[in-house]
Amino acid sequence: MTRKVGDEVVIAKTRRGYVIRSLEDFVKEMADLAKDIDKTVDEMREGLSKMFREADE
């Protein structure tokens, strides 16, 4: 992607070094990551709840 004067960018550190990313793309990626984390947390809660219910029986 070619950058132009006035583009909003973010400098992100990766395993391979630093990269310049579009701010919009970076925000979308972080939002997707947050959704994945929320989904994982919900799945863990459900699993723990199920384990505790089974242990009480």
Secondary structure, 3 states (H helix, E strand, C coil): CCCCCCCCEEEEEECCEEEEEEHHHHHHHHHHHHHHHHHHHHHHHHHHHHHHHHHHC
